[in-house]
Amino acid sequence: MRSPAGDSGLGAASTPATVGAWMAGLDPAPPPALHTRLCDLISSSAARPVAEVTEACLEAGERLLDDLLTSGTTSRATALDLLAVDALITYAFQAAADDPSRLEARAAHAMARIAALPASLAG
């Protein structure tokens, strides 16, 4: 799976400048319905610098997972959202792989944050 950043084959001039541009340029692109949902989920972070893709994707994935766990909704009707959570976390680590020296710390931090969900159960 290639992303718009890193080894995608795009030249430096083609590197996206924002989280939204990074998501819009995914290669290969996810299926249309999933891509639309992902873009909706990161819309509040779309203008952030591309260096923040990892954090933006983690935040969006955590928010959606928290909502799903809090509501107890894991039916077939939420399949797209469950796929979106998986994709956001996957893309977060795909982007994080561009800086391998921080990958282990980022993974540990992300696991701790996800393990603390749903927020409604945390004290």
All heavy atoms as an XYZ file, in Angstrom:
863
protein
N       0.850     -1.164      0.000
C       0.000      0.000      0.000
C       0.897      1.229      0.000
O       1.761      1.371      0.828
C      -0.884     -0.026      1.236
C      -1.849      1.101      1.285
S      -2.910      1.098      2.759
C      -3.505     -0.570      2.800
N       0.698      2.091     -0.925
C       1.506      3.303     -1.004
C       0.659      4.496     -0.579
O      -0.541      4.492     -0.710
C       2.010      3.507     -2.422
C       2.962      2.423     -2.844
C       3.542      2.661     -4.186
N       2.575      3.230     -5.117
C       2.833      3.456     -6.387
N       3.994      3.157     -6.884
N       1.943      3.977     -7.174
N       1.341      5.509     -0.112
C       0.666      6.734      0.286
C       1.214      7.889     -0.530
O       2.228      7.746     -1.202
C       0.902      6.999      1.771
O       2.258      7.301      1.989
N       0.587      9.038     -0.448
C       1.086     10.192     -1.167
C       2.439     10.669     -0.646
O       3.123     11.408     -1.316
C       0.022     11.259     -0.924
C      -1.191     10.511     -0.534
C      -0.695      9.282      0.160
N       2.805     10.289      0.534
C       4.097     10.679      1.103
C       5.038      9.483      1.045
O       4.631      8.370      0.819
C       3.913     11.131      2.550
N       6.291      9.732      1.261
C       7.246      8.630      1.334
C       7.624      8.100     -0.017
O       7.927      8.850     -0.920
N       7.573      6.777     -0.175
C       8.080      6.137     -1.387
C       7.007      5.917     -2.439
O       7.017      4.946     -3.156
C       8.752      4.815     -1.028
C       7.776      3.770     -0.518
O       6.618      4.123     -0.213
O       8.179      2.597     -0.434
N       6.101      6.827     -2.578
C       4.999      6.650     -3.513
C       5.402      6.850     -4.961
O       4.619      6.604     -5.853
C       3.882      7.651     -3.176
O       4.341      8.955     -3.416
N       6.625      7.308     -5.178
C       7.046      7.574     -6.534
C       6.744      8.991     -6.960
O       7.080      9.407     -8.057
N       6.090      9.759     -6.097
C       5.818     11.146     -6.410
C       7.050     11.960     -6.100
O       7.711     11.740     -5.100
C       4.649     11.675     -5.559
C       3.309     10.980     -5.770
C       2.296     11.515     -4.776
C       2.808     11.183     -7.182
N       7.375     12.908     -6.918
C       8.522     13.768     -6.666
C       8.253     14.699     -5.502
O       7.116     14.839     -5.053
N       9.302     15.336     -5.006
C       9.155     16.241     -3.869
C       8.135     17.339     -4.164
O       7.414     17.771     -3.287
C      10.506     16.844     -3.503
N       8.084     17.784     -5.410
C       7.137     18.838     -5.768
C       5.696     18.343     -5.670
O       4.779     19.126     -5.527
C       7.415     19.336     -7.185
N       5.491     17.015     -5.729
C       4.162     16.447     -5.669
C       3.740     16.056     -4.264
O       2.617     15.630     -4.067
C       4.089     15.206     -6.563
O       4.379     15.540     -7.892
N       4.647     16.160     -3.302
C       4.317     15.769     -1.943
C       3.219     16.678     -1.407
O       3.334     17.895     -1.462
C       5.560     15.856     -1.033
O       6.553     14.989     -1.564
C       5.230     15.440      0.380
N       2.144     16.083     -0.887
C       1.043     16.910     -0.382
C       1.482     17.748      0.808
O       2.359     17.356      1.571
C      -0.016     15.893      0.017
C       0.680     14.583      0.092
C       1.905     14.667     -0.728
N       0.849     18.889      0.977
C       1.223     19.813      2.051
C       0.331     19.673      3.276
O       0.694     20.110      4.354
C       1.166     21.250      1.541
N      -0.835     19.078      3.108
C      -1.794     18.993      4.209
C      -2.296     17.568      4.400
O      -2.172     16.723      3.511
C      -3.014     19.894      3.950
O      -3.704     19.387      2.795
C      -2.621     21.351      3.736
N      -2.892     17.350      5.555
C      -3.501     16.054      5.856
C      -4.583     15.740      4.826
O      -4.670     14.621      4.317
C      -4.081     16.053      7.296
C      -4.929     14.816      7.541
C      -2.962     16.168      8.326
N      -5.404     16.720      4.491
C      -6.474     16.506      3.518
C      -5.948     16.128      2.145
O      -6.485     15.230      1.485
N      -4.878     16.782      1.717
C      -4.282     16.458      0.419
C      -3.669     15.073      0.443
O      -3.731     14.333     -0.539
C      -3.238     17.503      0.048
N      -3.073     14.699      1.563
C      -2.496     13.359      1.717
C      -3.593     12.312      1.562
O      -3.451     11.345      0.826
C      -1.823     13.243      3.083
C      -1.019     12.004      3.295
C       0.314     11.850      3.052
C      -1.468     10.741      3.810
N       0.712     10.564      3.390
C      -0.368      9.875      3.858
C      -2.714     10.276      4.234
C      -0.456      8.565      4.310
C      -2.810      8.968      4.684
C      -1.684      8.128      4.718
N      -4.711     12.529      2.263
C      -5.822     11.574      2.215
C      -6.432     11.533      0.809
O      -6.772     10.461      0.313
C      -6.879     11.953      3.250
C      -7.998     10.943      3.408
S      -7.490      9.329      4.070
C      -7.068      9.744      5.749
N      -6.545     12.678      0.165
C      -7.133     12.731     -1.175
C      -6.270     12.003     -2.199
O      -6.774     11.504     -3.198
C      -7.340     14.176     -1.606
N      -4.954     11.930     -1.942
C      -4.043     11.336     -2.908
C      -3.616      9.916     -2.609
O      -2.626      9.447     -3.167
N      -4.337      9.216     -1.749
C      -3.954      7.838     -1.421
C      -3.834      6.987     -2.681
O      -4.677      7.064     -3.572
C      -4.973      7.210     -0.470
C      -4.956      7.744      0.950
C      -6.170      7.229      1.723
C      -3.673      7.369      1.651
N      -2.780      6.193     -2.727
C      -2.530      5.339     -3.887
C      -2.058      3.977     -3.401
O      -0.988      3.899     -2.809
C      -1.467      5.982     -4.778
C      -1.162      5.163     -6.021
O      -2.039      4.369     -6.436
O      -0.057      5.304     -6.564
N      -2.841      2.950     -3.575
C      -4.129      2.943     -4.276
C      -5.223      3.569     -3.413
O      -5.156      3.512     -2.182
C      -4.412      1.460     -4.498
C      -3.669      0.757     -3.421
C      -2.455      1.604     -3.122
N      -6.170      4.133     -4.084
C      -7.286      4.761     -3.378
C      -8.173      3.671     -2.787
O      -8.380      2.617     -3.399
C      -8.100      5.619     -4.337
N      -8.689      3.912     -1.586
C      -9.658      2.956     -1.032
C     -10.948      2.992     -1.854
O     -11.152      3.926     -2.644
C      -9.899      3.476      0.391
C      -9.249      4.793      0.511
C      -8.425      5.036     -0.704
N     -11.817      2.023     -1.655
C     -13.107      2.056     -2.361
C     -13.813      3.393     -2.110
O     -13.648      3.999     -1.038
C     -13.892      0.899     -1.731
C     -12.832     -0.029     -1.205
C     -11.696      0.855     -0.772
N     -14.574      3.876     -3.082
C     -15.172      5.214     -2.994
C     -15.941      5.500     -1.700
O     -15.756      6.570     -1.107
C     -16.087      5.288     -4.218
C     -15.462      4.347     -5.200
C     -14.880      3.225     -4.364
N     -16.796      4.603     -1.257
C     -17.578      4.871     -0.038
C     -16.668      4.997      1.178
O     -16.861      5.885      2.023
C     -18.607      3.770      0.192
N     -15.655      4.149      1.262
C     -14.713      4.223      2.377
C     -13.884      5.503      2.290
O     -13.679      6.195      3.288
C     -13.806      2.993      2.401
C     -12.752      2.968      3.507
C     -13.391      3.054      4.888
C     -11.896      1.706      3.376
N     -13.425      5.845      1.096
C     -12.620      7.058      0.926
C     -13.412      8.296      1.328
O     -12.895      9.183      2.020
C     -12.125      7.158     -0.518
C     -10.987      8.100     -0.680
N     -10.969      9.054     -1.662
C      -9.838      8.257      0.021
C      -9.848      9.750     -1.570
N      -9.149      9.294     -0.554
N     -14.668      8.358      0.922
C     -15.529      9.479      1.292
C     -15.678      9.555      2.807
O     -15.572     10.637      3.398
C     -16.912      9.349      0.625
O     -16.737      9.404     -0.792
C     -17.853     10.451      1.057
N     -15.892      8.407      3.449
C     -16.049      8.380      4.911
C     -14.756      8.824      5.591
O     -14.788      9.591      6.561
C     -16.456      6.973      5.366
C     -16.734      6.871      6.847
C     -17.981      7.659      7.239
N     -18.274      7.471      8.645
C     -18.492      8.463      9.512
N     -18.486      9.711      9.102
N     -18.741      8.211     10.764
N     -13.615      8.354      5.109
C     -12.327      8.747      5.689
C     -12.113     10.251      5.581
O     -11.683     10.898      6.536
C     -11.174      8.000      5.007
C     -11.140      6.493      5.206
C     -10.076      5.873      4.319
C     -10.917      6.132      6.666
N     -12.405     10.799      4.425
C     -12.240     12.243      4.228
C     -13.172     13.024      5.152
O     -12.771     14.048      5.712
C     -12.463     12.618      2.767
S     -11.124     12.027      1.691
N     -14.394     12.532      5.341
C     -15.321     13.172      6.281
C     -14.764     13.131      7.702
O     -14.829     14.115      8.438
C     -16.686     12.478      6.272
C     -17.493     12.731      5.018
O     -17.160     13.660      4.258
O     -18.463     11.972      4.793
N     -14.201     12.001      8.075
C     -13.712     11.819      9.438
C     -12.487     12.677      9.757
O     -12.289     13.068     10.906
C     -13.396     10.344      9.696
C     -14.625      9.432      9.768
C     -14.217      7.976      9.668
C     -15.421      9.702     11.040
N     -11.681     12.971      8.763
C     -10.498     13.801      9.009
C     -10.709     15.255      8.587
O      -9.784     16.055      8.649
C      -9.220     13.226      8.338
C      -9.364     13.137      6.825
C      -8.851     11.882      8.926
C      -8.492     14.120      6.137
N     -11.929     15.595      8.211
C     -12.183     16.947      7.694
C     -11.776     18.044      8.678
O     -11.285     19.089      8.262
C     -13.638     17.113      7.279
O     -14.489     16.986      8.408
N     -11.924     17.810      9.967
C     -11.542     18.842     10.935
C     -10.025     19.008     11.025
O      -9.541     20.009     11.547
C     -12.109     18.524     12.323
O     -11.551     17.323     12.823
N      -9.288     18.040     10.501
C      -7.823     18.095     10.505
C      -7.238     18.292      9.112
O      -6.018     18.282      8.950
C      -7.254     16.795     11.083
O      -7.660     16.626     12.411
N      -8.081     18.451      8.119
C      -7.629     18.481      6.727
C      -6.598     19.563      6.435
O      -5.715     19.373      5.602
C      -8.818     18.620      5.782
N      -6.654     20.683      7.125
C      -5.728     21.786      6.855
C      -4.422     21.676      7.646
O      -3.510     22.471      7.432
C      -6.405     23.113      7.168
N      -4.334     20.674      8.517
C      -3.092     20.509      9.284
C      -1.953     20.123      8.343
O      -2.181     19.527      7.286
C      -3.277     19.427     10.354
C      -4.190     19.886     11.479
C      -4.641     18.793     12.393
N      -3.570     18.165     13.161
C      -3.795     17.210     14.067
N      -5.034     16.794     14.323
N      -2.793     16.675     14.723
N      -0.719     20.427      8.722
C       0.424     20.068      7.872
C       0.533     18.552      7.689
O       0.170     17.780      8.570
C       1.645     20.589      8.641
C       1.122     21.445      9.724
C      -0.315     21.120      9.934
N       1.034     18.140      6.553
C       1.132     16.718      6.229
C       1.960     15.952      7.271
O       1.733     14.766      7.484
C       1.678     16.512      4.796
C       3.166     16.838      4.719
C       1.389     15.106      4.298
N       2.860     16.620      7.952
C       3.653     15.969      8.999
C       2.776     15.468     10.144
O       3.213     14.646     10.947
C       4.708     16.930      9.535
N       1.528     15.920     10.206
C       0.615     15.530     11.278
C      -0.396     14.464     10.850
O      -1.381     14.220     11.554
C      -0.103     16.765     11.813
C       0.850     17.754     12.453
C       0.164     18.990     13.006
O      -1.053     18.940     13.283
O       0.848     20.009     13.153
N      -0.151     13.805      9.716
C      -1.062     12.762      9.237
C      -1.226     11.669     10.287
O      -2.347     11.236     10.568
C      -0.577     12.149      7.900
C      -1.307     10.852      7.582
C      -0.764     13.140      6.766
N      -0.131     11.226     10.869
C      -0.215     10.145     11.854
C      -1.160     10.518     12.982
O      -2.089      9.770     13.303
C       1.183      9.809     12.416
O       1.990      9.317     11.341
C       1.111      8.765     13.507
N      -0.941     11.665     13.571
C      -1.770     12.082     14.708
C      -3.209     12.337     14.280
O      -4.144     11.958     14.979
C      -1.183     13.321     15.373
C      -1.831     13.661     16.686
C      -1.744     12.573     17.755
O      -0.808     11.749     17.745
O      -2.636     12.548     18.634
N      -3.421     12.952     13.130
C      -4.777     13.234     12.657
C      -5.560     11.945     12.423
O      -6.731     11.847     12.807
C      -4.731     14.065     11.379
N      -4.917     10.959     11.831
C      -5.590      9.680     11.583
C      -5.885      8.948     12.891
O      -6.971      8.395     13.072
C      -4.761      8.804     10.659
S      -4.767      9.338      8.936
N      -4.915      8.946     13.813
C      -5.143      8.311     15.113
C      -6.295      8.985     15.855
O      -7.172      8.305     16.399
C      -3.879      8.352     15.968
C      -2.789      7.353     15.614
C      -1.540      7.611     16.450
C      -3.275      5.929     15.815
N      -6.288     10.296     15.880
C      -7.357     11.022     16.573
C      -8.731     10.696     15.983
O      -9.681     10.433     16.719
C      -7.113     12.528     16.507
C      -5.958     13.007     17.347
C      -5.564     14.450     17.049
O      -6.150     15.083     16.143
O      -4.639     14.937     17.728
N      -8.839     10.728     14.667
C     -10.120     10.453     14.015
C     -10.550      9.005     14.260
O     -11.728      8.742     14.536
C     -10.028     10.739     12.520
N      -9.613      8.076     14.174
C      -9.934      6.673     14.428
C     -10.369      6.436     15.858
O     -11.332      5.707     16.115
N      -9.679      7.077     16.795
C     -10.045      6.945     18.210
C     -11.428      7.518     18.488
O     -12.216      6.921     19.222
C      -9.020      7.648     19.088
C      -7.692      6.940     19.158
C      -6.618      7.784     19.818
O      -6.954      8.788     20.489
O      -5.445      7.445     19.657
N     -11.721      8.690     17.914
C     -13.043      9.299     18.134
C     -14.150      8.383     17.641
O     -15.145      8.164     18.334
C     -13.140     10.645     17.408
C     -12.585     11.819     18.159
C     -12.978     13.154     17.507
N     -12.693     13.220     16.083
C     -11.540     13.663     15.572
N     -10.567     14.068     16.353
N     -11.371     13.704     14.275
N     -13.968      7.854     16.437
C     -15.009      6.990     15.874
C     -15.123      5.694     16.664
O     -16.234      5.251     16.974
C     -14.719      6.703     14.398
C     -15.745      5.847     13.672
C     -17.152      6.429     13.788
C     -15.341      5.678     12.213
N     -14.005      5.087     17.015
C     -14.053      3.855     17.806
C     -14.704      4.112     19.158
O     -15.522      3.314     19.629
C     -12.657      3.270     17.974
C     -12.569      1.946     18.738
C     -13.425      0.871     18.081
C     -11.107      1.504     18.833
N     -14.378      5.228     19.784
C     -14.992      5.583     21.061
C     -16.504      5.698     20.902
O     -17.266      5.170     21.723
C     -14.393      6.885     21.588
C     -14.875      7.217     22.986
O     -14.802      6.334     23.874
O     -15.313      8.362     23.207
N     -16.946      6.371     19.842
C     -18.385      6.507     19.589
C     -19.044      5.145     19.413
O     -20.119      4.888     19.970
C     -18.648      7.359     18.341
C     -18.316      8.825     18.522
O     -18.089      9.263     19.673
O     -18.250      9.537     17.496
N     -18.409      4.269     18.644
C     -18.978      2.945     18.399
C     -19.041      2.112     19.678
O     -20.048      1.469     19.957
C     -18.172      2.203     17.329
C     -18.286      2.755     15.912
C     -17.226      2.130     15.004
C     -19.679      2.527     15.354
N     -17.968      2.148     20.464
C     -17.944      1.378     21.709
C     -18.930      1.933     22.728
O     -19.607      1.168     23.429
C     -16.531      1.366     22.294
C     -15.492      0.581     21.504
C     -14.101      0.821     22.082
C     -15.825     -0.897     21.470
N     -19.025      3.241     22.809
C     -19.949      3.877     23.752
C     -21.391      3.540     23.411
O     -22.198      3.257     24.292
C     -19.743      5.404     23.775
O     -18.405      5.670     24.195
C     -20.703      6.093     24.727
N     -21.706      3.544     22.126
C     -23.081      3.255     21.701
C     -23.389      1.761     21.720
O     -24.549      1.371     21.683
C     -23.320      3.799     20.292
O     -22.613      3.015     19.333
N     -22.347      0.942     21.772
C     -22.560     -0.506     21.738
C     -22.987     -0.998     20.372
O     -23.435     -2.126     20.217
N     -22.819     -0.166     19.373
C     -23.257     -0.495     18.022
C     -22.140     -1.176     17.245
O     -21.143     -0.550     16.909
C     -23.685      0.780     17.275
O     -24.633      1.468     18.075
C     -24.314      0.458     15.942
N     -22.315     -2.438     17.001
C     -21.358     -3.185     16.182
C     -22.110     -4.062     15.185
O     -21.649     -5.127     14.821
C     -20.428     -4.047     17.057
O     -21.234     -4.908     17.872
C     -19.531     -3.202     17.924
N     -23.262     -3.583     14.767
C     -24.073     -4.344     13.822
C     -23.559     -4.163     12.401
O     -22.662     -3.363     12.138
C     -25.529     -3.882     13.901
O     -25.643     -2.566     13.402
N     -24.171     -4.872     11.507
C     -23.812     -4.763     10.093
C     -23.939     -3.321      9.581
O     -23.203     -2.894      8.707
C     -24.704     -5.708      9.281
C     -24.331     -5.802      7.847
C     -25.215     -6.814      7.131
N     -24.773     -6.914      5.779
C     -24.426     -8.024      5.187
N     -24.506     -9.158      5.839
N     -24.030     -8.036      3.940
N     -24.838     -2.575     10.182
C     -25.054     -1.184      9.776
C     -23.827     -0.308     10.040
O     -23.682      0.746      9.425
C     -26.269     -0.602     10.491
N     -22.948     -0.750     10.932
C     -21.756      0.044     11.242
C     -20.507     -0.495     10.552
O     -19.396     -0.068     10.872
C     -21.513      0.094     12.762
O     -21.286     -1.227     13.238
C     -22.667      0.749     13.489
N     -20.683     -1.392      9.611
C     -19.531     -2.012      8.945
C     -18.608     -0.974      8.316
O     -17.382     -1.071      8.440
C     -20.010     -3.012      7.892
N     -19.163      0.032      7.676
C     -18.328      1.056      7.040
C     -17.508      1.803      8.095
O     -16.315      2.069      7.890
C     -19.170      2.030      6.222
C     -18.384      3.125      5.480
C     -17.398      2.518      4.482
C     -19.349      4.071      4.775
N     -18.132      2.110      9.219
C     -17.400      2.803     10.273
C     -16.304      1.915     10.869
O     -15.217      2.394     11.181
C     -18.342      3.293     11.369
C     -19.063      4.573     10.975
O     -18.637      5.225     10.004
O     -20.048      4.925     11.652
N     -16.575      0.635     11.032
C     -15.548     -0.274     11.538
C     -14.382     -0.373     10.558
O     -13.216     -0.370     10.965
C     -16.148     -1.655     11.826
C     -17.131     -1.698     12.994
C     -17.864     -3.030     13.019
C     -16.425     -1.438     14.312
N     -14.685     -0.420      9.277
C     -13.629     -0.409      8.261
C     -12.857      0.907      8.292
O     -11.639      0.925      8.111
C     -14.220     -0.624      6.862
C     -14.671     -2.038      6.533
C     -15.449     -2.045      5.211
C     -13.490     -2.975      6.471
N     -13.567      2.000      8.522
C     -12.915      3.312      8.576
C     -11.948      3.399      9.760
O     -10.843      3.926      9.617
C     -13.959      4.420      8.657
N     -12.345      2.863     10.911
C     -11.439      2.850     12.067
C     -10.174      2.080     11.711
O      -9.055      2.558     11.933
C     -12.116      2.233     13.312
C     -11.095      1.967     14.408
C     -13.227      3.128     13.826
N     -10.353      0.909     11.141
C      -9.199      0.083     10.752
C      -8.314      0.825      9.752
O      -7.090      0.854      9.902
C      -9.691     -1.239     10.159
C      -8.544     -2.110      9.707
O      -7.762     -2.559     10.568
O      -8.427     -2.335      8.485
N      -8.917      1.442      8.764
C      -8.145      2.152      7.748
C      -7.407      3.355      8.343
O      -6.236      3.589      8.016
C      -9.067      2.610      6.612
N      -8.057      4.101      9.211
C      -7.407      5.270      9.808
C      -6.185      4.876     10.632
O      -5.134      5.515     10.543
C      -8.400      6.050     10.676
C      -9.428      6.859      9.899
C     -10.589      7.279     10.801
C      -8.777      8.076      9.249
N      -6.307      3.814     11.409
C      -5.169      3.363     12.215
C      -4.070      2.833     11.298
O      -2.878      3.114     11.495
C      -5.602      2.308     13.248
C      -6.716      2.845     14.163
C      -4.408      1.813     14.052
C      -6.404      4.131     14.894
N      -4.453      2.105     10.269
C      -3.474      1.596      9.301
C      -2.744      2.752      8.613
O      -1.511      2.745      8.511
C      -4.167      0.704      8.253
O      -4.755     -0.410      8.924
C      -3.184      0.211      7.203
N      -3.493      3.746      8.147
C      -2.858      4.893      7.488
C      -1.990      5.677      8.463
O      -0.949      6.212      8.077
C      -3.902      5.799      6.837
C      -4.534      5.208      5.608
C      -5.904      5.309      5.391
C      -3.772      4.534      4.647
C      -6.492      4.762      4.255
C      -4.353      3.986      3.525
C      -5.712      4.101      3.326
O      -6.293      3.569      2.208
N      -2.401      5.752      9.719
C      -1.580      6.450     10.714
C      -0.201      5.804     10.799
O       0.823      6.494     10.795
C      -2.264      6.422     12.077
N      -0.175      4.486     10.841
C       1.117      3.814     10.956
C       1.860      3.739      9.630
O       3.091      3.702      9.607
C       0.960      2.451     11.627
C       0.801      2.633     13.095
C      -0.452      2.653     13.671
C       1.906      2.869     13.895
C      -0.594      2.892     15.029
C       1.775      3.101     15.247
C       0.514      3.108     15.816
N       1.144      3.766      8.544
C       1.805      3.870      7.245
C       2.560      5.191      7.170
O       3.723      5.233      6.755
C       0.763      3.786      6.135
C       1.340      3.900      4.742
C       0.262      3.776      3.690
O      -0.672      3.009      3.836
N       0.389      4.529      2.627
N       1.925      6.267      7.596
C       2.583      7.568      7.594
C       3.708      7.609      8.628
O       4.770      8.172      8.375
C       1.566      8.670      7.870
N       3.487      6.992      9.777
C       4.502      6.986     10.836
C       5.749      6.225     10.419
O       6.846      6.518     10.902
C       3.924      6.377     12.106
N       5.613      5.287      9.507
C       6.764      4.498      9.049
C       7.788      5.357      8.325
O       8.939      4.937      8.159
C       6.292      3.355      8.152
N       7.408      6.559      7.934
C       8.364      7.474      7.299
C       9.411      7.963      8.292
O      10.426      8.522      7.893
C       7.644      8.670      6.666
C       6.878      8.290      5.408
O       7.172      7.221      4.825
O       5.985      9.056      5.006
N       9.156      7.761      9.597
C      10.105      8.136     10.646
C      10.290      6.928     11.570
O       9.760      6.899     12.683
C       9.590      9.350     11.421
C      10.578      9.857     12.460
O      11.700      9.313     12.557
O      10.210     10.794     13.182
N      11.036      5.908     11.118
C      11.152      4.655     11.871
C      11.723      4.821     13.273
O      11.419      4.032     14.154
C      12.071      3.786     11.021
C      12.296      4.494      9.749
C      11.778      5.881      9.882
N      12.501      5.854     13.512
C      13.103      6.030     14.834
C      12.049      6.308     15.910
O      12.291      6.067     17.081
C      14.134      7.159     14.811
O      13.499      8.407     14.579
N      10.890      6.801     15.519
C       9.820      7.107     16.477
C       8.676      6.102     16.443
O       7.720      6.221     17.199
C       9.274      8.502     16.191
C      10.325      9.592     16.393
C       9.780     10.984     16.218
N       8.631     11.207     17.092
C       7.638     12.051     16.812
N       7.661     12.747     15.709
N       6.635     12.211     17.647
N       8.762      5.099     15.574
C       7.648      4.184     15.365
C       7.283      3.400     16.625
O       6.105      3.288     16.970
C       7.970      3.225     14.212
C       6.814      2.409     13.673
C       5.659      3.289     13.239
C       7.288      1.553     12.512
N       8.258      2.872     17.334
C       7.965      2.078     18.527
C       7.263      2.920     19.595
O       6.272      2.490     20.187
C       9.247      1.472     19.095
C       8.972      0.501     20.225
C      10.225     -0.215     20.696
O      11.235     -0.251     19.965
O      10.176     -0.752     21.817
N       7.742      4.122     19.840
C       7.115      4.998     20.828
C       5.706      5.389     20.404
O       4.780      5.417     21.225
C       7.965      6.250     21.050
N       5.530      5.667     19.123
C       4.195      6.016     18.624
C       3.244      4.845     18.778
O       2.080      5.030     19.138
C       4.265      6.437     17.159
C       4.760      7.831     16.961
C       4.742      8.208     15.504
N       4.933      9.635     15.342
C       5.334     10.185     14.224
N       5.567      9.449     13.169
N       5.485     11.486     14.149
N       3.706      3.641     18.493
C       2.858      2.452     18.615
C       2.438      2.239     20.065
O       1.262      1.966     20.347
C       3.579      1.228     18.076
N       3.375      2.371     20.984
C       3.053      2.187     22.400
C       2.039      3.230     22.865
O       1.078      2.910     23.577
C       4.327      2.266     23.238
N       2.241      4.469     22.442
C       1.323      5.547     22.819
C      -0.070      5.302     22.228
O      -1.085      5.456     22.917
C       1.896      6.886     22.359
C       1.082      8.067     22.756
N       0.914      8.463     24.066
C       0.368      8.950     22.011
C       0.143      9.531     24.108
N      -0.203      9.842     22.872
N      -0.125      4.905     20.979
C      -1.414      4.642     20.322
C      -2.130      3.470     20.984
O      -3.344      3.525     21.207
C      -1.210      4.371     18.838
N      -1.402      2.416     21.308
C      -2.034      1.264     21.960
C      -2.616      1.662     23.313
O      -3.723      1.231     23.660
C      -1.038      0.120     22.124
C      -0.758     -0.606     20.827
S       0.188     -2.133     21.012
C       1.677     -1.577     21.815
N      -1.907      2.476     24.054
C      -2.412      2.923     25.359
C      -3.680      3.758     25.191
O      -4.646      3.601     25.949
C      -1.336      3.717     26.093
N      -3.685      4.640     24.189
C      -4.857      5.478     23.954
C      -6.060      4.643     23.531
O      -7.174      4.855     24.021
C      -4.542      6.528     22.882
C      -3.596      7.603     23.388
C      -2.970      8.452     22.316
N      -3.861      8.996     21.309
C      -3.450      9.803     20.346
N      -2.181     10.160     20.266
N      -4.293     10.257     19.457
N      -5.845      3.701     22.642
C      -6.952      2.863     22.162
C      -7.456      1.948     23.276
O      -8.656      1.739     23.421
C      -6.501      2.078     20.908
C      -6.308      3.061     19.750
C      -7.532      1.003     20.546
C      -5.602      2.467     18.543
N      -6.544      1.425     24.092
C      -6.927      0.543     25.184
C      -7.788      1.269     26.218
O      -8.570      0.645     26.926
C      -5.699     -0.057     25.848
N      -7.657      2.584     26.303
C      -8.419      3.373     27.270
C      -9.854      3.662     26.805
O     -10.636      4.225     27.548
C      -7.694      4.682     27.561
N     -10.175      3.258     25.590
C     -11.521      3.507     25.069
C     -12.483      2.437     25.583
O     -12.071      1.331     25.851
C     -11.501      3.505     23.540
C     -10.651      4.581     22.896
C     -10.607      4.391     21.377
C     -11.129      5.966     23.237
N     -13.748      2.702     25.710
C     -14.393      3.984     25.466
C     -14.143      4.951     26.612
O     -14.044      4.556     27.768
C     -15.861      3.646     25.326
C     -16.047      2.422     26.158
C     -14.728      1.671     26.065
N     -14.067      6.203     26.265
C     -13.807      7.248     27.258
C     -14.888      7.287     28.340
O     -14.615      7.637     29.472
C     -13.695      8.603     26.560
N     -16.095      6.879     28.004
C     -17.196      6.914     28.967
C     -16.956      5.970     30.146
O     -17.526      6.147     31.202
C     -18.503      6.552     28.285
O     -18.438      5.221     27.786
N     -16.085      4.978     29.974
C     -15.787      4.042     31.053
C     -14.596      4.473     31.879
O     -14.338      3.908     32.947
C     -15.528      2.646     30.495
C     -16.698      1.986     29.762
C     -16.289      0.610     29.269
C     -17.918      1.891     30.655
N     -13.843      5.448     31.396
C     -12.640      5.894     32.104
C     -13.023      6.917     33.161
O     -13.289      8.061     32.868
C     -11.641      6.496     31.124
N     -13.088      6.483     34.387
C     -13.368      7.313     35.554
C     -14.098      8.526     35.284
O     -14.400      9.440     35.803
